[in-house]
Amino acid sequence: MIDVIVLGAAAGGGFPQWNSAAPGCVAARTRQGAKARTQASLAVSADGKRWFILNASPDLRQQIIDTPALHHQGSLRGTPIQGVVLTCGEIDAITGLLTLREREPFTLMGSDSTLQQLADNPIFGALDPEIVPRVPLILDEATSLMNKDGIPSGLLLTAFAVPGKAPLYAEAAGSRPDETLGLSITDGCKTMLFIPGCAQITSEIVERVAAADLVFFDGTLWRDDEMIRAGLSPKSGQRMGHVSVNDAGGPVECFTTCEKPRKVLIHINNSNPILFEDSPERKDVERAGWTVAEDGMTFRLDTP
Amino acid sequence: MIDVIVLGAAAGGGFPQWNSAAPGCVAARTRQGAKARTQASLAVSADGKRWFILNASPDLRQQIIDTPALHHQGSLRGTPIQGVVLTCGEIDAITGLLTLREREPFTLMGSDSTLQQLADNPIFGALDPEIVPRVPLILDEATSLMNKDGIPSGLLLTAFAVPGKAPLYAEAAGSRPDETLGLSITDGCKTMLFIPGCAQITSEIVERVAAADLVFFDGTLWRDDEMIRAGLSPKSGQRMGHVSVNDAGGPVECFTTCEKPRKVLIHINNSNPILFEDSPERKDVERAGWTVAEDGMTFRLDTP
């Protein structure tokens, strides 16, 4: 069994974004036609008791408060969180680590590049590596996600590189092949994928999606020039390291023949019209078989 | 006039703290006998329209959502926030800066030590200094808080050093005299103080409090060995850089003759019994003339 909780479904900045009065953000703020969403993160478990967090969003403190499965019970201090797996070093994927201070043991996993970005920022020393060991992920190799008591969780993780870009604050250092990851998690029977950022859908990614049972995929933008056309930013989706949902080469097109998995869009930017519940774009993606992720959604892959 | 909104009233970790099942945190989580609080921050304004944020807590995104006065209206992007003033470089005072990314101009003010700590962490480069200028505070000198349009806000800020300690993640670098600040803000008529962390109450601090109209003071712990006795941490209040509310040399005792100001405890740790609404300690501090800060509380100092 794999249980999944969507802790947050929005891209960096969240929905609404702090400084935005664009129509989507106003709708989310006033709860009229669009639901607010915190920044993207998943909780994953094989037993419904011990959880692994995929990306530590800046909203993690609030996400834990809103998610009873992640509340500690019993002794004075503790957590059902066994580990955190990072797909990249972007602010919206790592800032929540600063919430997980307070000398609480868990395992922190990420690529060499991402762990190096943490090491380059002394503030993350608040998570003492003696208490929160930092474990580099070996790409394309299945590793058992271990509970804190040393017993295998029942989940196997395979991290793989996907086209992306360096974190905004580290762009000057240039691009590294392991800077953006996809994660494949299996209980040996069913498989889920988490690919919240992806600049290009390769044939390898299509193969992985076709074989999976549940896929959370980069839903940042509807179209590549969306931010530019809306007057929100000079940056294209490609410049930000994201393929766009409805463009040629995007997930709707590329995964159209992948009929096995449940397909979910996550890491959705506040400019994306699929966030409006009644928009034509929302109807389009739903008609194409996609679910638009919301905070608090749960998914279960049952072992037959 | 000075308007103040308490954006958050809790110490680092917030209330409840993510990994705590101590009685206070359970009470806050279940809303039985104690109100939840986000991490300490104030918003201050001379006109109720343009605001300055004192400390950028990790909860700042949620705090802005919960505070209509801080919502931008009108154009696509913007903010009523004119500037952010930091009292120290602790995680609970600076992490919220990462929420204020998105190329939105405002002024960032802090001591040389605190600005150096930001510079030592490239992640804060997400706030491009070309867009968010970093202005070192000159201690003990009144400076006009300027709105973004270059017009004085009507508020004068004086920052002064108080006994404290280096941020947790920078303790190895040793202590610096300007690492912990108190802030005095006046409209030329009324004066408020913000001293969320203070390891020792000096005669200078007593003089400032006696002359002020509104004081927000370090309410981290009730007694110095509170965390140790509760089995929560091996650290004393002194080790964490905080004088304790009810100890000899604490604010209740030292400011007992300061009858002019309204006195408010802020930056309250989740172990502090004053967070229980019906506790004897809560009654004690209220009887001594103190208010225990809550998120969303507002204060106004009127100019006669």
Interface residues (C-beta under 8 A of the other chain):
Chain A: G12 G13 G14 P16 Q17 W18 N19 S20 A21 A22 R29 A36 P58 D59 L60 R61 Q62 I64 I65 H71 H72 Q73 G74 S75 L76 R77 G78 T79 I91 I94 T95 L98 T99 L100 R101 E102 R103 E104 D120 N121 P122 I123 F124 G125 A126 L168 Y169 A170 A230 G231 L232 S233
Chain B: G12 G13 G14 P16 Q17 W18 N19 S20 A21 A22 R29 A36 P58 D59 L60 R61 Q62 I64 I65 H71 H72 Q73 G74 S75 L76 R77 G78 T79 I91 I94 T95 L98 T99 L100 R101 E102 R103 E104 D120 N121 P122 I123 F124 G125 A126 L168 Y169 A170 A230 G231 L232 S233
